[in-house]
Amino acid sequence: MTRFLNGHQVAPEVVAYETDAEHDYLLTEAVAGEDGVSGVHLENPTLLAIAFGEHLRRLHSLPVDNCPYPHRTAEMIGAGTSFARTSTSFACMID
């Protein structure tokens, strides 16, 4: 998926991926810009919300041709429901 998104200039290129018994590590190329939790954004949350909205609109406007994961919504809803049914924290919320 990252290769697909990078091809549309909405995600950085993956440099390396490593895993061990406890963690996964994803190293990407540097991304220009400021961290969303920097003071300038926290002091003006409206501008941050606008930036998020613009980027989400761009992401949702991508062509689905050649997307490596087409039509995954039903699959993800099923997985989430299954998780919720087996989780003591969420089971009471779905039945």
N, CA, C and O of each residue as an XYZ file, in Angstrom:
380
protein
N       0.825     -1.190      0.000
C       0.000      0.000      0.000
C       0.870      1.254      0.000
O       0.550      2.230     -0.678
N       1.964      1.232      0.755
C       2.813      2.422      0.796
C       3.401      2.726     -0.576
O       3.571      3.892     -0.929
N       3.709      1.701     -1.348
C       4.234      1.919     -2.703
C       3.165      2.592     -3.571
O       3.469      3.508     -4.334
N       1.922      2.139     -3.453
C       0.809      2.734     -4.191
C       0.638      4.200     -3.798
O       0.532      5.066     -4.667
N       0.611      4.481     -2.501
C       0.421      5.851     -2.028
C       1.609      6.739     -2.394
O       1.426      7.902     -2.754
N       2.812      6.204     -2.303
C       3.994      6.962     -2.692
C       3.947      7.305     -4.183
O       4.357      8.395     -4.584
N       3.455      6.390     -4.988
C       3.330      6.636     -6.419
C       2.389      7.783     -6.745
O       2.475      8.375     -7.821
N       1.494      8.098     -5.820
C       0.560      9.214     -5.988
C       0.975     10.419     -5.141
O       0.183     11.340     -4.939
N       2.189     10.411     -4.659
C       2.762     11.500     -3.858
C       1.953     11.846     -2.611
O       1.828     13.020     -2.262
N       1.404     10.840     -1.938
C       0.696     11.097     -0.678
C       1.312     10.344      0.493
O       0.776     10.372      1.601
N       2.437      9.671      0.253
C       3.149      8.977      1.327
C       4.626      8.938      0.973
O       4.984      8.879     -0.203
N       5.479      8.970      1.978
C       6.920      8.904      1.705
C       7.333      7.501      1.251
O       6.623      6.522      1.481
N       8.467      7.433      0.618
C       9.006      6.136      0.195
C       9.524      5.373      1.410
O      10.162      5.951      2.290
N       9.251      4.093      1.450
C       9.749      3.248      2.528
C      11.207      2.915      2.247
O      11.548      2.435      1.166
N      12.064      3.173      3.233
C      13.486      2.882      3.112
C      13.781      1.487      3.647
O      14.552      0.733      3.052
N      13.161      1.151      4.777
C      13.402     -0.165      5.373
C      12.258     -0.534      6.298
O      11.586      0.326      6.867
N      12.054     -1.844      6.432
C      11.087     -2.377      7.380
C      11.773     -3.521      8.111
O      12.307     -4.435      7.484
N      11.756     -3.469      9.416
C      12.368     -4.513     10.240
C      11.383     -4.921     11.317
O      10.502     -4.148     11.694
N      11.536     -6.123     11.803
C      10.671     -6.598     12.876
C      11.488     -7.470     13.817
O      12.449     -8.121     13.409
N      11.093     -7.472     15.069
C      11.691     -8.389     16.028
C      10.549     -9.021     16.825
O       9.388     -8.875     16.444
N      10.840     -9.697     17.886
C       9.813    -10.415     18.639
C       8.764     -9.484     19.264
O       7.646     -9.913     19.551
N       9.121     -8.223     19.471
C       8.206     -7.320     20.159
C       7.721     -6.132     19.340
O       6.657     -5.583     19.629
N       8.480     -5.723     18.322
C       8.153     -4.479     17.628
C       8.334     -4.606     16.121
O       9.066     -5.467     15.632
N       7.649     -3.728     15.403
C       7.863     -3.531     13.973
C       8.423     -2.126     13.805
O       8.042     -1.208     14.531
N       9.332     -1.962     12.842
C       9.970     -0.674     12.594
C       9.829     -0.327     11.123
O      10.181     -1.129     10.257
N       9.319      0.853     10.835
C       9.161      1.326      9.476
C       9.958      2.614      9.334
O       9.668      3.601     10.009
N      10.945      2.612      8.473
C      11.774      3.780      8.217
C      11.409      4.317      6.848
O      11.448      3.589      5.857
N      11.052      5.596      6.793
C      10.695      6.222      5.525
C      11.650      7.369      5.230
O      12.402      7.817      6.095
N      11.598      7.834      3.981
C      12.371      9.017      3.636
C      11.815     10.203      4.429
O      10.690     10.163      4.926
N      12.616     11.242      4.534
C      12.184     12.432      5.269
C      10.981     13.073      4.577
O      10.848     13.019      3.354
N      10.117     13.675      5.377
C       8.932     14.355      4.860
C       9.061     15.834      5.200
O       9.334     16.194      6.345
N       8.864     16.685      4.201
C       8.927     18.132      4.428
C       7.719     18.582      5.239
O       6.643     17.990      5.151
N       7.905     19.621      6.018
C       6.793     20.192      6.763
C       7.042     20.175      8.252
O       8.137     19.862      8.719
N       6.003     20.518      8.986
C       6.086     20.577     10.438
C       5.230     19.492     11.054
O       4.222     19.076     10.484
N       5.636     19.050     12.202
C       4.891     18.058     12.960
C       3.535     18.645     13.360
O       3.451     19.808     13.754
N       2.492     17.848     13.258
C       1.148     18.312     13.599
C       0.963     18.687     15.046
O      -0.019     19.345     15.387
N       1.879     18.288     15.910
C       1.766     18.656     17.322
C       2.738     19.767     17.704
O       2.975     20.018     18.886
N       3.300     20.432     16.693
C       4.180     21.565     17.002
C       3.327     22.718     17.529
O       2.118     22.773     17.299
N       3.968     23.618     18.224
C       3.266     24.735     18.843
C       2.435     25.547     17.869
O       1.320     25.957     18.194
N       2.963     25.783     16.679
C       2.242     26.599     15.693
C       0.896     25.973     15.331
O      -0.073     26.695     15.095
N       0.820     24.659     15.286
C      -0.442     24.000     14.949
C      -1.353     23.886     16.163
O      -2.570     24.034     16.043
N      -0.784     23.628     17.311
C      -1.603     23.514     18.514
C      -2.228     24.857     18.894
O      -3.304     24.906     19.491
N      -1.542     25.937     18.541
C      -2.073     27.267     18.831
C      -3.165     27.666     17.851
O      -3.941     28.578     18.139
N      -3.244     27.012     16.711
C      -4.268     27.322     15.723
C      -4.864     26.024     15.177
O      -4.584     25.644     14.040
N      -5.681     25.345     15.978
C      -6.221     24.053     15.570
C      -7.105     24.128     14.320
O      -7.272     23.128     13.621
N      -7.670     25.303     14.037
C      -8.492     25.430     12.829
C      -7.649     25.200     11.582
O      -8.073     24.491     10.669
N      -6.464     25.791     11.536
C      -5.583     25.587     10.384
C      -5.143     24.135     10.280
O      -5.030     23.598      9.178
N      -4.896     23.501     11.409
C      -4.517     22.084     11.407
C      -5.668     21.226     10.876
O      -5.446     20.307     10.087
N      -6.880     21.521     11.302
C      -8.045     20.780     10.817
C      -8.234     20.978      9.317
O      -8.589     20.035      8.609
N      -8.003     22.182      8.829
C      -8.094     22.448      7.389
C      -7.056     21.630      6.638
O      -7.360     21.041      5.601
N      -5.826     21.589      7.159
C      -4.763     20.818      6.506
C      -5.116     19.333      6.473
O      -4.941     18.681      5.443
N      -5.609     18.793      7.581
C      -6.024     17.389      7.606
C      -7.140     17.146      6.592
O      -7.111     16.159      5.857
N      -8.112     18.035      6.553
C      -9.220     17.892      5.617
C      -8.759     17.905      4.170
O      -9.228     17.105      3.361
N      -7.846     18.805      3.839
C      -7.329     18.885      2.464
C      -6.600     17.604      2.088
O      -6.761     17.100      0.977
N      -5.807     17.079      2.997
C      -5.055     15.862      2.699
C      -5.965     14.632      2.635
O      -5.738     13.736      1.823
N      -6.985     14.586      3.481
C      -7.950     13.486      3.387
C      -8.720     13.540      2.071
O      -8.978     12.507      1.454
N      -9.085     14.751      1.644
C      -9.776     14.897      0.361
C      -8.879     14.405     -0.771
O      -9.341     13.721     -1.684
N      -7.606     14.754     -0.707
C      -6.655     14.308     -1.727
C      -6.528     12.779     -1.709
O      -6.518     12.146     -2.765
N      -6.432     12.198     -0.532
C      -6.331     10.749     -0.396
C      -7.577     10.053     -0.958
O      -7.468      9.054     -1.668
N      -8.751     10.584     -0.636
C      -9.995      9.975     -1.087
C     -10.259     10.197     -2.567
O     -11.125      9.537     -3.141
N      -9.535     11.108     -3.193
C      -9.726     11.354     -4.624
C      -8.792     10.521     -5.495
O      -8.856     10.606     -6.722
N      -7.929      9.720     -4.882
C      -7.012      8.896     -5.663
C      -7.783      7.883     -6.497
O      -8.826      7.391     -6.067
N      -7.278      7.569     -7.682
C      -7.933      6.531     -8.473
C      -7.750      5.174     -7.800
O      -6.697      4.900     -7.225
N      -8.756      4.341     -7.871
C      -8.650      3.029     -7.237
C      -8.024      1.995     -8.160
O      -7.733      0.877     -7.734
N      -7.812      2.360     -9.425
C      -7.133      1.450    -10.338
C      -5.765      1.109     -9.777
O      -5.036      1.995     -9.332
N      -5.421     -0.141     -9.795
C      -4.132     -0.643     -9.313
C      -3.945     -0.524     -7.806
O      -2.838     -0.728     -7.307
N      -5.004     -0.199     -7.074
C      -4.907     -0.186     -5.617
C      -4.720     -1.627     -5.152
O      -5.475     -2.509     -5.561
N      -3.723     -1.877     -4.302
C      -3.467     -3.255     -3.874
C      -4.527     -3.820     -2.937
O      -4.541     -5.027     -2.697
N      -5.407     -2.994     -2.403
C      -6.432     -3.458     -1.472
C      -7.808     -2.919     -1.853
O      -8.373     -2.114     -1.113
N      -8.359     -3.344     -2.989
C      -9.676     -2.834     -3.379
C     -10.790     -3.438     -2.523
O     -10.703     -4.589     -2.096
N     -11.813     -2.663     -2.285
C     -13.044     -3.129     -1.636
C     -12.790     -3.783     -0.280
O     -13.311     -4.867     -0.015
N     -12.007     -3.151      0.573
C     -11.664     -3.749      1.865
C     -12.596     -3.324      2.987
O     -12.457     -3.814      4.108
N     -13.537     -2.433      2.726
C     -14.386     -1.921      3.798
C     -15.126     -3.036      4.516
O     -15.099     -3.101      5.745
N     -15.789     -3.915      3.770
C     -16.542     -5.010      4.397
C     -15.618     -5.909      5.206
O     -15.975     -6.348      6.299
N     -14.440     -6.181      4.677
C     -13.469     -7.022      5.388
C     -13.040     -6.367      6.700
O     -12.954     -7.034      7.731
N     -12.769     -5.058      6.661
C     -12.324     -4.361      7.869
C     -13.442     -4.262      8.898
O     -13.186     -4.376     10.097
N     -14.681     -4.051      8.450
C     -15.812     -4.008      9.377
C     -15.987     -5.366     10.043
O     -16.237     -5.449     11.245
N     -15.854     -6.435      9.252
C     -15.960     -7.779      9.812
C     -14.881     -8.057     10.840
O     -15.153     -8.635     11.892
N     -13.650     -7.644     10.537
C     -12.550     -7.857     11.481
C     -12.767     -7.043     12.751
O     -12.500     -7.524     13.852
N     -13.251     -5.810     12.601
C     -13.509     -4.974     13.770
C     -14.619     -5.535     14.633
O     -14.522     -5.528     15.860
N     -15.669     -6.018     14.003
C     -16.777     -6.617     14.739
C     -16.318     -7.873     15.469
O     -16.678     -8.099     16.625
N     -15.517     -8.689     14.783
C     -14.990     -9.908     15.408
C     -14.133     -9.559     16.619
O     -14.248    -10.193     17.668
N     -13.281     -8.560     16.476
C     -12.441     -8.124     17.590
C     -13.309     -7.634     18.751
O     -13.068     -7.970     19.910
N     -14.316     -6.837     18.416
C     -15.173     -6.283     19.463
C     -15.911     -7.385     20.218
O     -16.096     -7.288     21.431
N     -16.332     -8.428     19.511
C     -17.054     -9.524     20.156
C     -16.167    -10.327     21.101
O     -16.653    -10.881     22.088
N     -14.872    -10.395     20.808
C     -13.967    -11.182     21.648
C     -13.248    -10.339     22.691
O     -12.564    -10.882     23.559
N     -13.391     -9.041     22.619
C     -12.732     -8.146     23.561
C     -13.664     -7.839     24.724
O     -14.809     -7.440     24.515
N     -13.184     -8.020     25.937
C     -14.026     -7.730     27.099
C     -14.353     -6.247     27.197
O     -15.358     -5.875     27.803
N     -13.521     -5.398     26.611
C     -13.758     -3.949     26.677
C     -14.883     -3.503     25.757
O     -15.563     -2.521     26.054
N     -15.099     -4.217     24.623
C     -16.053     -3.763     23.633
C     -17.278     -4.652     23.461
O     -18.252     -4.228     22.839
N     -17.259     -5.856     23.986
C     -18.332     -6.808     23.737
C     -19.699     -6.258     24.101
O     -20.677     -6.512     23.397
N     -19.777     -5.518     25.178
C     -21.073     -4.987     25.620
C     -21.610     -3.912     24.680
O     -22.791     -3.572     24.754
N     -20.776     -3.374     23.802
C     -21.188     -2.283     22.939
C     -21.846     -2.750     21.636
O     -22.507     -1.947     20.978
N     -21.689     -4.012     21.242
C     -22.179     -4.402     19.923
C     -23.352     -5.364     19.954
O     -23.953     -5.612     18.909
N     -23.693     -5.898     21.073
C     -24.811     -6.857     21.113
C     -26.079     -6.228     21.632
O     -27.107     -6.900     21.727
